[in-house]
């Protein structure tokens, strides 16, 4: 019974915080994680590696081409990526492996088409194993035939 009353009081506090607005709640904006600097200290045969939090820069970095119409053009990445750049491509795909629409990504038509082709090539090469569509419930995938090689 005590656990139930504690849960109810916590829920009440949560809803009061929501109704009071973001200025009254301390959790409205999550704290910044900050930038970390890797520090390596050697004491005899032991090496200690620490991540020390440093000050975060207040302004964001300025792109080299601010007049570009899409993020790739703005940062001059037009001909500098391929199908093997999985970190770049994963920013433009959904969890099941499909492309996000241009309205969401903000890419121009040319770069959207290039990214789409690179995503297809990365799928075929097996570089995006975590971005596959889920099979319907109860469906067992067919086994791949073993070839005589």
C-alpha positions in Angstrom: 0.0 0.0 0.0 2.9 2.4 0.8 4.4 1.7 -2.6 1.1 2.6 -4.3 0.8 5.9 -2.4 4.4 6.8 -3.2 3.7 6.1 -6.9 0.5 8.2 -6.9 2.4 11.1 -5.2 5.2 10.9 -7.8 2.7 10.9 -10.6 0.9 13.9 -9.1 4.2 15.8 -8.9 5.0 14.9 -12.5 1.6 16.2 -13.7 1.9 19.4 -11.7 5.3 20.0 -13.3 3.8 19.5 -16.7 1.0 21.9 -16.1 3.2 24.5 -14.6 5.2 24.8 -17.8 8.8 24.3 -18.8 10.2 27.2 -16.7 9.1 25.5 -13.5 10.4 22.1 -14.3 14.1 21.3 -14.1 13.8 18.3 -16.4 12.1 20.2 -19.3 15.5 20.5 -21.0 17.9 17.6 -20.6 21.4 18.6 -19.4 24.1 19.0 -22.0 26.5 16.0 -22.1 29.3 18.3 -23.1 32.5 17.6 -25.1 35.0 15.2 -23.6 38.7 15.4 -23.9 40.6 12.1 -23.6 43.4 12.3 -21.1 46.0 9.5 -20.9 48.0 9.2 -17.6 50.9 6.7 -17.2 51.9 5.7 -13.7 54.7 3.1 -14.0 53.2 0.1 -15.8 49.6 1.3 -15.5 47.9 3.5 -18.0 44.8 5.4 -17.0 42.5 6.8 -19.7 40.0 9.4 -18.5 37.4 11.4 -20.3 37.4 15.0 -19.0 34.5 17.2 -19.7 35.5 20.4 -21.4 33.5 23.6 -22.1 31.1 23.4 -25.0 31.3 26.1 -27.7 28.4 28.5 -27.6 27.9 29.0 -31.3 27.6 26.2 -33.9 30.3 25.8 -36.6 29.6 27.8 -39.7 29.3 25.8 -43.0 31.8 26.6 -45.7 29.1 27.2 -48.3 26.1 28.8 -46.4 24.2 29.6 -49.6 23.9 25.9 -50.5 20.3 24.6 -50.7 20.8 21.3 -48.9 23.1 20.1 -46.0 25.4 18.2 -48.4 25.9 21.2 -50.7 26.3 23.5 -47.6 29.2 21.4 -46.2 30.8 20.8 -49.6 30.3 17.0 -49.5 28.9 16.8 -53.0 31.3 14.3 -54.5 33.0 13.1 -51.3 30.7 10.2 -50.2 29.9 6.7 -51.5 28.0 3.6 -50.6 30.5 2.6 -48.0 30.0 5.7 -45.9 27.4 4.0 -43.6 27.5 6.7 -40.9 26.4 9.4 -43.4 23.8 7.2 -45.1 22.2 6.1 -41.9 21.2 9.7 -41.2 18.9 9.6 -44.2 17.2 6.2 -43.8 14.4 4.8 -41.6 14.9 1.9 -39.2 13.4 -0.6 -41.7 15.9 0.6 -44.4 13.8 2.9 -46.6 14.7 6.5 -47.4 13.3 9.4 -45.5 11.4 11.9 -47.7 13.0 15.1 -49.0 10.8 17.2 -46.8 12.3 15.7 -43.7 16.0 15.4 -44.9 16.1 18.8 -46.6 18.2 17.4 -49.5 18.0 18.8 -53.0 16.7 16.5 -55.7 20.1 15.6 -57.1 21.6 14.7 -53.8 18.5 12.8 -52.7 18.7 10.6 -55.7 22.5 10.0 -55.2 21.9 9.2 -51.5 19.1 6.8 -52.5 21.3 5.0 -54.9 24.1 4.7 -52.3 21.7 3.3 -49.8 20.5 0.7 -52.3 24.2 -0.2 -53.0 25.0 -0.4 -49.3 22.0 -2.7 -48.7 23.2 -5.0 -51.6 26.7 -5.1 -50.2 25.4 -6.0 -46.7 26.7 -2.9 -45.0 23.4 -2.0 -43.4 22.4 -5.3 -41.6 20.4 -3.5 -38.8 18.2 -1.6 -41.3 16.1 -4.4 -42.7 12.3 -4.6 -42.9 10.8 -6.8 -40.2 9.0 -10.0 -41.4 5.3 -10.3 -40.5 4.6 -12.2 -37.3 4.7 -16.0 -37.8 6.6 -15.9 -41.1 9.7 -18.1 -41.2 12.3 -17.0 -43.8 13.3 -19.6 -46.4 16.7 -21.2 -46.1 19.2 -20.1 -48.7 20.3 -23.1 -50.8 23.8 -24.3 -50.2 25.8 -24.3 -53.5 28.5 -26.8 -54.4 31.6 -24.7 -54.3 
